[in-house]
Amino acid sequence: MVFDFLRTNKAQVTVPPEAKASATGRVVAHMSAGRVAWSPRDTVSLTKQAFTGNPVGFRAVKLVAEAAAALPLVLQDDSTRYADHPLVSLITAPNPGQGRAELFESLYGQLLLSGDGYVEAVAGESGAPFELHVLRSDRMRVVPGADGWPVAYEYSVGGRKHRFDCSGGGVPAICHIKNFHPQDDHYGLSPLQAAAQAVDVHNSASRWTKGLLDNAARPSGAIVWRGADGQGTLSAEQYDRLVSEVEANHQGAMNAGRPMLLEGGLDWKPMGFSPSDMEFQKTKEAAAREVALAFGVPPMLLGISGEATYANYAEAHRAFYRLTVLPLASRVSAAVGRWLAQFTGEAVTLLPDLDQIPALAAERDAQWNRVAGADFLTAAEKRTMLGLPPVEQAGGE
């Protein structure tokens, strides 16, 4: 019969082996697809992604570090502001390769990138330090003791390790400055950790834009063939010739804006960006603002559009110094000064000189005038309010 081939021969049917699988397997497999891929969160990877590979993160770190390192520092105690002191000389020329600004810029940079800053004091035979060096935080490891407090710092380079012991009871050779971290007892929290997701979004948007620009990755238009007698396709020779002509004369930055000459039967249909394409630029700007926010830099100072928090650039600049630079510089300089004071045994304080910060000149002038006009205050009280030692013992100024 004609339809005999439709009949099934049971003797020739191969029974598949029994397979056991969960009824939800397909659902689980489907839900696992499309998972968000974030960059690693270790210090080295974050530095590559957010500092060396991202212009917003790079400029934010440089802006904060350079501004804080450029602040003039003063050394004083309860009665004297020192112009000539061994610690002042040490901070001015900390080592043969760096000056004060370079040393503190490295220290602030390490704090911003990793959340930790380490300063090494090279002491002489007398025990007093004569050189200061900033060590890379990604190479340093804190060695905790039985009670949880650090007993040593281990610095690793190229498979070799050097141990800085701080359990002997003397002044430690390492000054460890760290940011606040609510979940870590030994290491600080980096602003990059908080900005990591925004950095990933910004980098992904940049890569998408780069792909869009490379050889018109998304076509700006379409060439439509309208052949005679309903013919809707080009011949192989016509297609190859059209493709080669477009690639040679109408793709790439050098051919931008060049007019296209179409022969009979070809029509140009321009295409614009879809709303979803335009959202990429807004997403990138929003991510840039979040990165700037994590570092405490007003987006206006980074040239990020769409930012109207401050009325003008001068107000944003003043807020940047008041809310970001000064708190960081005051905390770090106080920690370094307190550590160095242990070597000399003096009760001295290292702090920024607020009277020499141009961004705060208007505020300081107003404060000086307000304090000077307070007739109910004595001269000593006025100097104390301005952060100056008493006038009768200010011979060391």
DRENVO-674679 format. One record per residue: residue in three letters; x, y negated, z negated of N, C-alpha, C in turn. Coordinates in steps of 0.02 Angstrom, whole numbers, padded with zeros to 5 digits, always signed. Atoms other than C-alpha are relative to their C-alpha. Layout:
N
ALAXYZXYZXYZ/...
//
This chain:
397
MET+00042+00060+00000+00000+00000+00000+00044-00062+00000/VAL-00037+00063-00004+00049-00180+00027+00018-00025-00070/PHE-00009+00027+00068+00030-00222-00157+00029+00050-00049/ASP-00030-00049+00046+00120-00069-00226+00058-00028-00039/PHE-00059+00027+00035+00269-00174-00272-00020-00039-00063/LEU+00022+00035+00060+00160-00263-00400-00011+00047-00058/ARG+00011-00048+00054+00135-00104-00496+00064+00010-00039/THR-00058-00008+00043+00251-00078-00643+00012+00073-00015/ASN-00019-00069+00015+00342+00084-00662+00026+00001-00072/LYS-00018+00001+00071+00346+00113-00850+00064+00037-00013/ALA-00061-00038+00012+00487+00235-00834+00062-00040+00014/GLN-00058+00040-00018+00600+00102-00759+00005-00064-00042/VAL+00000+00061+00041+00557-00036-00886+00051+00008-00056/THR-00051+00000+00053+00704-00077-01001-00025-00042-00058/VAL+00025+00035+00059+00646-00123-01175+00057-00041-00031/PRO-00054+00040+00030+00749-00269-01241+00010+00018-00073/PRO-00011-00015+00071+00831-00242-01410-00036-00050-00044/GLU+00037+00043+00046+00739-00312-01558+00046-00056-00026/ALA-00039+00058+00024+00799-00487-01605-00040-00035-00053/LYS+00033+00034+00055+00757-00570-01769+00024-00071-00005/ALA-00018+00071+00005+00753-00759-01784-00055-00036-00036/SER+00049+00039+00037+00668-00888-01891-00045-00037+00048/ALA+00048+00036-00042+00512-00967-01820+00016-00074+00004/THR-00017+00071+00000+00583-01138-01864+00068-00013+00032/GLY-00067+00009-00028+00750-01109-01775+00003-00054+00052/ARG-00001+00050-00053+00705-01212-01624-00009-00071-00027/VAL+00011+00066+00030+00643-01355-01731+00064-00025-00033/VAL-00061+00019+00034+00802-01356-01835+00053-00020+00050/ALA-00050+00015-00051+00912-01351-01680-00015-00066+00034/HIS+00018+00063-00032+00815-01493-01603+00013-00060-00045/MET-00008+00056+00046+00821-01602-01758+00073-00016-00013/SER-00070+00013+00012+01010-01582-01774+00033-00038+00057/ALA-00029+00037-00056+01040-01660-01604-00009-00074-00010/GLY+00005+00072+00004+01070-01846-01588+00021-00029-00066/ARG-00022+00025+00065+01152-01864-01758+00047-00060+00010/VAL-00042+00060-00005+01234-02034-01786+00072+00018-00017/ALA-00071-00014+00011+01423-02024-01772+00035-00063-00026/TRP-00035+00057+00030+01513-02143-01890+00075+00015+00000/SER-00073-00008+00002+01699-02174-01892+00021+00022-00070/PRO-00024-00020+00066+01804-02100-02035+00006-00059-00047/ARG+00000+00053+00050+01805-02199-02196+00065-00006-00040/ASP-00064+00008+00034+01987-02179-02248+00032-00066+00020/THR-00030+00066-00010+02099-02333-02257+00032-00008+00069/VAL-00035+00004-00064+02202-02294-02102-00050-00006+00057/SER+00049+00002-00054+02050-02261-01991-00040-00066-00001/LEU+00037+00063+00004+01955-02413-02056+00043-00059+00024/THR-00044+00054-00023+02106-02524-02025+00005-00001+00076/LYS-00004-00003-00073+02119-02463-01845-00065-00023+00031/GLN+00064+00016-00030+01933-02481-01813-00021-00072-00012/ALA+00028+00064+00019+01897-02643-01905+00049-00057+00001/PHE-00049+00055+00000+02060-02741-01902+00038-00003+00066/THR-00038+00001-00063+02170-02692-01755-00045+00011+00060/GLY+00045-00014-00056+02019-02642-01649-00063-00040+00002/ASN+00061+00040+00001+01888-02772-01691+00017-00073-00010/PRO-00021+00071+00007+01907-02960-01663-00032-00035-00059/VAL+00034+00033+00057+01780-03009-01797+00034+00019-00065/GLY-00034-00021+00061+01861-02904-01933+00071-00027-00004/PHE-00068+00026-00001+02035-02958-01879+00001-00074-00021/ARG+00000+00072+00015+01992-03143-01885-00023-00014-00071/ALA+00024+00011+00068+01897-03129-02049+00055+00014-00051/VAL-00054-00016+00046+02043-03044-02137+00055-00052+00004/LYS-00053+00050-00008+02170-03165-02063-00021-00067-00029/LEU+00023+00064+00025+02064-03315-02108+00003-00004-00076/VAL+00000-00001+00074+02043-03265-02291+00072+00005-00026/ALA-00068-00011+00024+02223-03203-02313+00044-00061+00010/GLU-00042+00058-00013+02306-03353-02232-00022-00060-00042/ALA+00024+00057+00040+02195-03480-02321+00019+00008-00073/ALA-00018-00011+00070+02225-03400-02491+00075-00004-00012/ALA-00073+00002+00008+02412-03380-02463+00028-00070+00007/ALA-00024+00068-00010+02429-03562-02411-00013-00046-00059/LEU+00014+00042+00059+02362-03626-02577+00063-00011-00041/PRO-00057+00012+00044+02498-03711-02680-00014+00027-00070/LEU+00007-00029+00067+02528-03627-02848+00040-00040-00050/VAL-00034+00034+00055+02577-03704-03014+00007+00048-00058/LEU-00014-00040+00059+02653-03624-03168-00002-00046-00061/GLN+00006+00043+00059+02603-03697-03336-00020+00041-00060/ASP+00024-00028+00063+02569-03658-03517-00045-00051-00033/ASP+00047+00045+00034+02467-03747-03648+00026-00071-00005/SER-00027+00067+00010+02585-03896-03654+00039-00028+00060/THR-00045+00022-00052+02689-03903-03495-00018+00030+00067/ARG+00003-00025-00069+02673-03888-03307+00071+00000+00027/TYR-00070-00008-00017+02838-03821-03246+00013-00014+00074/ALA-00024+00011-00069+02924-03888-03090+00063+00040+00013/ASP-00062-00039-00007+03085-03791-03123-00003+00056-00052/HIS+00006-00058+00044+03070-03615-03194+00023+00061+00039/PRO-00021-00061-00037+03144-03443-03151-00057+00034+00037/LEU+00057-00031-00034+02971-03377-03109-00022-00041+00060/VAL+00016+00042-00057+02938-03526-02995+00049+00013+00057/SER-00050-00016-00051+03101-03491-02903-00012+00069+00030/LEU+00012-00068-00025+03058-03306-02891-00059+00001+00048/ILE+00059+00000-00043+02886-03340-02817+00013-00039+00064/THR-00015+00039-00060+02954-03471-02697+00041+00041+00051/ALA-00041-00042-00044+03084-03349-02626+00000+00071-00029/PRO+00006-00066+00033+03025-03173-02676+00049+00052+00026/ASN-00048-00048-00027+03140-03076-02560+00032-00030+00063/PRO-00035+00030-00057+03262-03107-02415-00042-00005+00063/GLY+00039+00000-00062+03131-03071-02283-00065-00038-00002/GLN+00065+00033+00007+02981-03166-02351+00005-00060-00046/GLY+00011+00055+00046+02932-03329-02430-00063+00011-00039/ARG+00059-00007+00041+02790-03362-02548-00063+00014+00041/ALA+00060-00008-00041+02657-03378-02412-00003+00068+00033/GLU-00001-00066-00033+02712-03221-02320-00014+00056-00050/LEU+00011-00052+00050+02717-03118-02480-00073+00004-00020/PHE+00069-00001+00022+02544-03171-02537-00048+00016+00057/GLU+00043-00019-00057+02471-03154-02362-00003+00076+00007/SER-00001-00074-00002+02527-02972-02361-00041+00029-00057/LEU+00037-00026+00058+02455-02947-02535-00075-00008+00010/TYR+00071+00011-00012+02287-03025-02490-00025+00045+00056/GLY+00020-00044-00054+02282-02926-02328-00011+00071-00023/GLN+00008-00067+00026+02308-02762-02420-00064+00006-00042/LEU+00060+00000+00042+02170-02807-02543-00063+00001+00043/LEU+00059+00004-00042+02048-02849-02404-00010+00064+00041/LEU+00005-00059-00043+02088-02695-02299-00010+00065-00039/SER+00003-00063+00037+02103-02563-02434-00033-00006-00069/GLY+00027+00009+00067+02037-02639-02596+00053+00003-00054/ASP-00055-00005+00048+02208-02617-02680+00060-00039+00026/GLY-00062+00034-00016+02366-02721-02685+00054+00020-00050/TYR-00055-00022+00043+02535-02664-02753+00060-00045+00012/VAL-00059+00042-00002+02681-02779-02794+00055+00035-00041/GLU-00057-00031+00034+02851-02705-02839+00049-00054-00022/ALA-00050+00045+00026+02973-02799-02949+00067+00037-00003/VAL-00068-00028+00001+03158-02763-02920+00038-00037-00055/ALA-00031+00030+00058+03242-02795-03088+00075+00009+00002/GLY-00073-00003+00005+03425-02831-03120+00022+00034-00064/GLU-00027-00030+00060+03537-02774-03260-00030-00030-00063/SER+00029+00033+00058+03460-02900-03378-00073+00019-00011/GLY+00069-00019+00007+03288-02828-03347-00048-00049+00033/ALA+00042+00050-00032+03221-02987-03265-00003+00014+00075/PRO+00006-00013-00072+03154-02967-03087+00034-00055+00041/PHE-00029+00049-00045+03248-03052-02946-00026+00007+00072/GLU+00032-00008-00066+03146-02986-02797-00070+00028-00011/LEU+00068-00025+00000+02962-02952-02763-00015+00027+00070/HIS+00018-00030-00064+02895-02837-02626-00072+00025-00004/VAL+00068-00027-00005+02717-02795-02571+00005+00068+00034/LEU-00001-00068-00027+02695-02608-02541-00066+00017+00033/ARG+00060-00020-00036+02572-02530-02421-00044+00044-00044/SER+00046-00036+00044+02419-02469-02513-00018+00069+00026/ASP+00017-00066-00026+02387-02323-02394+00054+00051-00015/ARG-00054-00046+00017+02554-02249-02448+00007+00012-00075/MET-00006-00003+00073+02528-02270-02635-00054+00046-00028/ARG+00047-00044+00036+02446-02143-02750+00008-00011-00075/VAL+00000+00009+00073+02398-02172-02931+00002+00069-00033/VAL-00007-00063+00037+02453-02032-03049-00030-00010-00069/PRO+00031+00010+00066+02333-02026-03198+00029+00048-00052/GLY-00022-00042+00055+02383-01958-03367-00057+00040-00030/ALA+00051-00042+00033+02289-01845-03486-00059-00041-00024/ASP+00054+00042+00023+02189-01992-03551-00034-00039+00056/GLY+00031+00034-00056+02145-02054-03377+00036-00063+00023/TRP-00036+00060-00018+02259-02206-03378+00061+00018+00044/PRO-00057-00016-00044+02394-02216-03244+00066+00006-00039/VAL-00066-00010+00030+02563-02149-03298+00055-00010+00051/ALA-00050+00009-00052+02651-02170-03131-00035-00019+00065/TYR+00022+00014-00068+02633-02230-02952+00047+00035+00048/GLU-00040-00040-00046+02692-02119-02811-00006-00029+00071/TYR-00002+00032-00066+02745-02199-02646+00030+00049+00049/SER-00021-00051-00049+02759-02084-02494+00012-00032+00068/VAL-00018+00023-00067+02846-02123-02330+00037+00056+00036/GLY-00035-00050-00041+02890-01995-02196+00017+00064-00036/GLY-00013-00062+00036+02876-01845-02311+00042-00008-00063/ARG-00039+00013+00060+02984-01925-02446-00042-00041-00049/LYS+00039+00033+00051+02912-01985-02610+00045-00033-00052/HIS-00034+00034+00055+02968-02110-02741-00050-00012-00055/ARG+00045+00005+00058+02892-02111-02914+00019-00060-00042/PHE-00009+00057+00046+02872-02271-03014-00033+00018-00066/ASP+00025-00020+00066+02855-02218-03195-00021-00061-00040/CYS+00024+00055+00042+02750-02332-03304-00024+00025-00067/SER+00021-00028+00065+02731-02223-03459+00052-00012-00054/GLY-00053+00009+00049+02890-02280-03547-00013-00054-00051/GLY+00015+00053+00048+02810-02425-03638+00027-00068+00018/GLY-00026+00065-00021+02907-02563-03550-00046-00033+00052/VAL+00038+00034-00051+02849-02682-03416+00001+00043+00063/PRO+00001-00043-00060+02792-02579-03265+00030-00036+00059/ALA-00031+00029-00059+02885-02605-03103-00051-00013+00055/ILE+00053+00008-00050+02719-02602-03007-00057-00040-00031/CYS+00060+00037+00019+02581-02730-03022-00056+00022+00047/HIS+00056-00026-00039+02420-02649-02964-00060-00046-00009/ILE+00059+00044-00001+02281-02770-02917-00053+00034+00043/LYS+00052-00036-00036+02117-02693-02865-00066-00037-00005/ASN+00068+00027+00000+01943-02748-02818-00045+00043-00044/PHE+00048-00038+00040+01794-02695-02921-00029+00057+00040/HIS+00030-00059-00030+01735-02520-02881-00043+00034-00052/PRO+00043-00028+00053+01584-02452-02976+00007+00075-00008/GLN-00002-00073+00002+01624-02269-02938+00071+00028+00003/ASP-00069-00024-00001+01814-02258-02946+00038-00033-00056/ASP-00037+00025+00058+01925-02276-03098+00069-00026+00018/HIS-00069+00016-00016+02090-02298-03007+00011-00041+00063/TYR-00008+00035-00062+02060-02377-02838-00057-00050+00010/GLY+00049+00052-00011+01968-02533-02781-00041+00013+00063/LEU+00046-00006-00057+01827-02552-02656+00018-00054+00051/SER-00018+00046-00054+01875-02631-02491-00062-00030+00032/PRO+00056+00028-00039+01760-02753-02401-00012+00038+00065/LEU+00010-00039-00061+01790-02642-02249-00047+00059-00012/GLN+00047-00054+00014+01695-02502-02336-00072-00024+00007/ALA+00068+00027-00006+01542-02613-02349-00018-00020+00071/ALA+00011+00023-00068+01563-02675-02171+00010+00054+00052/ALA-00019-00054-00047+01605-02505-02093-00056+00013+00050/GLN+00054-00014-00047+01433-02474-02017-00009-00057+00050/ALA+00005+00057-00045+01424-02650-01946+00057-00001+00050/VAL-00058-00003-00046+01598-02627-01872-00012+00053+00053/ASP+00014-00052-00049+01545-02464-01789-00051-00024+00051/VAL+00051+00026-00046+01391-02548-01715+00030-00052+00048/HIS-00031+00052-00042+01494-02696-01653+00047+00031+00051/ASN-00046-00033-00047+01627-02583-01575-00039+00039+00053/SER+00039-00037-00049+01494-02474-01493-00032-00047+00051/ALA+00029+00049-00047+01408-02627-01419+00053-00028+00047/SER-00054+00024-00043+01576-02688-01354+00018+00052+00053/ARG-00015-00053-00049+01611-02520-01272-00056+00005+00052/TRP+00055-00002-00048+01438-02522-01193+00006-00058+00049/THR-00008+00058-00045+01469-02697-01124+00057+00011+00048/LYS-00057-00014-00044+01638-02643-01057-00020+00049+00055/GLY+00023-00047-00050+01557-02496-00970-00047-00032+00050/LEU+00045+00036-00045+01426-02613-00897+00038-00041+00050/LEU-00039+00044-00045+01560-02725-00824+00044+00039+00048/ASP-00046-00039-00043+01670-02587-00752-00037+00024+00063/ASN+00026-00023-00065+01624-02570-00569-00076+00005+00001/ALA+00073+00002+00000+01443-02616-00600-00029+00066-00024/ALA+00023-00063+00027+01411-02467-00712-00076+00004-00002/ARG+00072+00002-00009+01230-02522-00714-00013-00043+00061/PRO+00004+00038-00062+01182-02578-00538-00039-00064-00008/SER+00034+00064+00001+01135-02758-00515-00055-00003+00052/GLY+00053-00003-00050+01023-02707-00371+00003+00066+00037/ALA+00005-00062-00038+00975-02571-00249-00006-00016+00074/ILE+00005+00006-00072+00998-02554-00061-00050+00052+00024/VAL+00054-00044-00021+00839-02481+00012+00002+00008+00076/TRP-00001-00015-00072+00840-02396+00184-00071+00009+00025/ARG+00065-00005-00032+00687-02422+00289+00011+00018+00073/GLY-00013-00022-00067+00713-02318+00442-00061-00002+00045/ALA+00055+00001-00048+00609-02316+00599-00037+00067+00000/ASP+00042-00059-00005+00466-02193+00621-00003+00040-00065/GLY+00008-00034+00065+00457-02157+00435+00061+00035-00025/GLN-00061-00033+00022+00635-02096+00423+00024-00031-00066/GLY-00016+00028+00066+00682-02116+00238+00070+00015-00025/THR-00067-00016+00022+00859-02051+00231+00051-00020+00053/LEU-00055+00015-00045+01026-02102+00305+00035+00064+00021/SER-00042-00056-00019+01135-01985+00401+00062+00002-00044/ALA-00060-00007+00042+01291-01920+00315+00052-00051+00018/GLU-00050+00049-00022+01401-02033+00420-00020-00071-00023/GLN+00023+00066+00021+01294-02187+00383+00007-00009-00076/TYR-00004+00004+00073+01289-02148+00197+00072-00011-00023/ASP-00071+00007+00020+01478-02126+00182+00027-00069+00019/ARG-00024+00066-00021+01509-02286+00280-00027-00055-00046/LEU+00029+00051+00044+01389-02386+00169+00032+00001-00069/VAL-00030-00006+00065+01463-02319+00009+00071-00029+00000/SER-00069+00025-00003+01642-02356+00062+00001-00076+00008/GLU+00002+00073-00009+01594-02532+00117-00018-00036-00065/VAL+00019+00030+00065+01509-02570-00050+00057+00004-00050/GLU-00055-00008+00047+01655-02501-00150+00059-00046+00017/ALA-00058+00040-00020+01784-02597-00049-00013-00075-00004/ASN+00013+00072-00007+01697-02766-00032-00047-00030-00050/HIS+00052+00030+00042+01564-02784-00165+00000+00028-00071/GLN-00006-00023+00069+01624-02702-00327+00062-00029-00032/GLY-00057+00026+00037+01739-02766-00462-00003-00075-00008/ALA+00001+00071+00016+01778-02938-00532+00023-00043+00059/MET-00026+00040-00056+01873-02995-00375-00053-00013+00053/ASN+00051+00007-00051+01718-02972-00267-00065-00030-00028/ALA+00061+00028+00031+01596-03056-00387-00025-00059+00041/GLY+00031+00056-00036+01476-03169-00294+00008+00003+00076/ARG-00009-00003-00072+01527-03113-00119-00067+00019+00033/PRO+00064-00016-00033+01376-03113+00000+00005+00067+00035/MET+00004-00066-00031+01320-02946+00071-00037-00005+00066/LEU+00030-00001-00066+01283-02925+00256-00030+00069+00012/LEU+00035-00063-00009+01151-02791+00285-00024+00006+00072/GLU+00022-00013-00067+01113-02713+00453-00074+00017+00001/GLY+00071-00014-00006+00941-02672+00519-00022+00061-00037/GLY+00026-00056+00038+00837-02561+00410+00020+00002-00073/LEU-00022+00003+00070+00928-02604+00247-00029-00061-00033/ASP+00030+00054+00039+00846-02711+00115+00029+00000-00069/TRP-00031+00008+00067+00918-02778-00049-00054-00015-00051/LYS+00048+00010+00055+00814-02763-00208+00039-00018-00063/PRO-00038+00019+00060+00892-02864-00351-00030+00029-00063/MET+00021-00026+00065+00884-02795-00528+00030-00044-00054/GLY-00025+00037+00058+00900-02891-00690+00008+00045-00060/PHE-00007-00038+00062+00938-02838-00866-00069+00015-00028/SER+00062-00017+00033+00797-02746-00950+00000-00028-00071/PRO+00001+00025+00069+00738-02803-01122+00044+00041-00047/SER-00043-00040+00043+00829-02656-01200+00074-00017+00010/ASP-00069+00021-00012+00991-02713-01115+00015-00064-00037/MET-00011+00064+00033+00971-02888-01184+00005+00009-00076/GLU-00003-00011+00072+00946-02817-01360+00070+00020-00023/PHE-00067-00018+00019+01124-02751-01357+00040-00060-00022/GLN-00037+00060+00018+01193-02927-01362-00023-00027-00068/LYS+00025+00022+00065+01080-02974-01508+00024+00046-00055/THR-00025-00047+00050+01130-02816-01599+00073-00012-00015/LYS-00071+00013+00010+01314-02857-01573+00010-00063-00042/GLU-00006+00061+00040+01291-03033-01642-00022+00011-00072/ALA+00021-00016+00068+01196-02966-01792+00053+00039-00037/ALA-00054-00039+00031+01335-02840-01826+00059-00045-00017/ALA-00055+00046+00014+01465-02979-01813-00014-00042-00062/ARG+00018+00040+00060+01371-03082-01943+00006+00043-00063/GLU-00005-00043+00058+01365-02932-02060+00073+00012-00019/VAL-00071-00008+00015+01553-02906-02045+00027-00063-00034/ALA-00021+00063+00031+01583-03090-02083-00028-00007-00071/LEU+00030+00003+00066+01463-03078-02230+00037+00042-00051/ALA-00036-00044+00046+01558-02932-02306+00065-00032-00024/PHE-00063+00032+00019+01719-03035-02307-00010-00069-00030/GLY+00013+00065+00030+01635-03193-02370+00019-00058+00045/VAL-00018+00053-00047+01672-03294-02213-00064-00025+00034/PRO+00059+00025-00036+01534-03408-02146+00007+00015+00074/PRO-00005-00017-00071+01496-03346-01969+00015-00060+00044/MET-00014+00060-00039+01506-03526-01909+00075-00010+00010/LEU-00072+00008-00006+01694-03524-01943+00030+00050+00048/LEU-00025-00050-00047+01713-03371-01832-00028-00009+00070/GLY+00028+00014-00065+01618-03447-01687-00057+00046+00019/ILE+00056-00045-00014+01470-03327-01703-00062-00041+00011/SER+00059+00040-00017+01316-03399-01620-00061+00022-00040/GLY+00061-00016+00035+01146-03405-01699+00003-00008-00075/GLU-00008+00009+00071+01210-03454-01871-00014-00072-00019/ALA+00019+00068+00020+01128-03604-01954-00008-00005-00075/THR+00005+00003+00073+01156-03574-02139+00024-00067-00027/TYR-00027+00063+00023+01261-03731-02160-00014-00055+00051/ALA+00019+00055-00043+01221-03902-02091+00055-00018+00050/ASN-00054+00018-00045+01393-03931-02015+00062+00042-00018/TYR-00061-00039+00008+01567-03859-02000+00035-00017-00065/ALA-00034+00021+00061+01637-03960-02145-00032+00032-00062/GLU+00034-00031+00056+01505-03893-02264+00015+00074-00004/ALA-00018-00071-00001+01539-03714-02209+00072+00011-00022/HIS-00070-00005+00019+01726-03742-02229+00008-00008-00076/ARG-00004+00011+00072+01703-03809-02406-00029+00060-00038/ALA+00029-00059+00033+01589-03663-02453+00046+00060+00005/PHE-00048-00055-00009+01717-03541-02383+00054-00003-00053/TYR-00053+00006+00051+01852-03609-02499-00029+00009-00070/ARG+00028-00001+00067+01738-03627-02648-00024+00071-00019/LEU+00032-00064+00016+01652-03456-02637+00044+00061+00015/THR-00040-00058-00020+01785-03344-02559+00074-00008-00016/VAL-00072+00007+00005+01962-03412-02555+00021-00012-00072/LEU-00020+00017+00069+01973-03489-02729-00010+00057-00050/PRO+00006-00056+00047+01899-03342-02827+00053+00054+00012/LEU-00050-00051-00015+02017-03222-02737+00069-00023-00021/ALA-00067+00025+00016+02172-03331-02755+00008-00008-00076/SER-00005+00009+00073+02135-03371-02938+00010+00067-00035/ARG-00005-00066+00032+02112-03188-02985+00068+00032+00013/VAL-00063-00033-00017+02266-03126-02892+00060-00037-00031/SER-00056+00038+00029+02383-03267-02947+00003+00008-00075/ALA+00000-00010+00073+02328-03246-03128+00027+00069-00018/ALA-00025-00067+00014+02363-03058-03120+00075+00004+00011/VAL-00072-00001-00014+02535-03083-03041+00037-00040-00054/GLY-00032+00041+00051+02578-03222-03164+00002+00034-00068/ARG+00002-00035+00064+02524-03120-03315+00049+00058-00001/TRP-00047-00055-00005+02628-02972-03254+00072-00025-00003/LEU-00069+00027+00001+02784-03078-03222+00017-00030-00068/ALA-00014+00030+00065+02765-03166-03389+00022+00052-00051/GLN-00022-00052+00047+02792-02999-03476+00076+00009+00003/PHE-00072-00007-00006+02971-02997-03411+00037-00054-00040/THR-00032+00056+00035+03012-03167-03490-00026-00009-00071/GLY+00029+00007+00067+02899-03153-03642-00032-00068-00012/GLU+00031+00065+00008+02822-03324-03610-00075+00004+00015/ALA+00072+00003-00012+02638-03366-03616-00015-00052+00053/VAL+00011+00046-00056+02629-03448-03445-00055+00027+00045/THR+00055-00016-00045+02490-03450-03317+00016-00024+00070/LEU-00009+00017-00070+02502-03449-03128-00069-00010+00031/LEU+00065+00015-00027+02356-03532-03041+00005-00047+00059/PRO-00001+00047-00056+02311-03628-02882-00006-00072-00022/ASP+00004+00072+00014+02334-03816-02882-00060-00028+00038/LEU+00061+00023-00033+02158-03879-02845+00006-00069+00029/ASP-00006+00069-00025+02217-04057-02816+00035-00004+00068/GLN-00035+00000-00064+02315-04005-02660-00035+00042+00053/ILE+00040-00037-00049+02175-03916-02566-00041-00050+00040/PRO+00036+00051-00039+02114-04029-02424-00075+00013+00005/ALA+00071-00015-00008+01947-03938-02408-00040-00020-00061/LEU+00035+00018+00062+01904-03981-02589+00017-00071-00022/ALA-00021+00067+00019+01972-04159-02586-00059-00043-00023/ALA+00058+00041+00018+01799-04239-02591-00027+00019-00069/GLU+00024-00022+00065+01745-04133-02739+00047-00020-00056/ARG-00049+00018+00051+01906-04165-02834+00000-00075-00013/ASP+00004+00072+00009+01895-04352-02804-00061-00019-00042/ALA+00060+00014+00040+01718-04352-02872+00010+00021-00073/GLN-00011-00022+00068+01772-04252-03024+00049-00046-00037/TRP-00048+00046+00031+01921-04366-03058-00035-00065-00019/ASN+00036+00063+00014+01810-04521-03047-00049+00009-00057/ARG+00050-00012+00052+01677-04443-03157+00035+00007-00068/VAL-00035-00009+00063+01803-04390-03290+00033-00065-00022/ALA-00032+00063+00018+01898-04554-03283-00049-00051-00026/GLY+00050+00048+00023+01737-04651-03309-00035+00019-00064/ALA+00032-00021+00063+01687-04553-03463+00037-00032-00059/ASP-00033+00037+00054+01732-04678-03601-00002+00037-00067/PHE+00005-00035+00064+01681-04558-03739+00051+00056-00006/LEU-00052-00051+00002+01824-04439-03694+00068-00032-00012/THR-00069+00024+00009+02003-04460-03752+00042+00020+00060/ALA-00044-00015-00056+02150-04453-03632+00018+00074+00001/ALA-00017-00071+00003+02197-04279-03693-00059+00044+00022/GLU+00058-00039-00022+02019-04216-03667-00010-00005+00075/LYS+00006+00009-00072+02015-04288-03492+00050+00043+00038/ARG-00051-00041-00033+02177-04202-03445-00016+00074-00006/THR+00020-00069+00009+02113-04039-03516-00055+00019+00049/MET+00054-00013-00046+01955-04051-03411+00025+00005+00072/LEU-00028-00002-00067+02062-04080-03256+00052+00054+00009/GLY-00048-00054-00005+02174-03932-03295+00072-00021-00007/LEU-00067+00026+00009+02326-04036-03342+00022+00007-00073/PRO-00024-00002+00069+02437-04020-03496-00007-00068-00034/PRO+00006+00065+00035+02424-04156-03631+00055-00049+00021/VAL-00046+00051-00027+02508-04320-03581+00061-00009-00045/GLU-00057+00012+00044+02618-04332-03735+00051+00056+00004/GLN-00048-00054-00006+02700-04163-03695+00008+00022+00072/ALA-00002-00017-00071+02700-04169-03506+00067-00017+00031/GLY-00065+00017-00026+02886-04201-03488+00027+00049+00051/GLY-00024-00049-00048+02909-04043-03388-00034-00003+00067/GLU+00034+00005-00064+02796-04102-03247+00047-00021+00055/
//
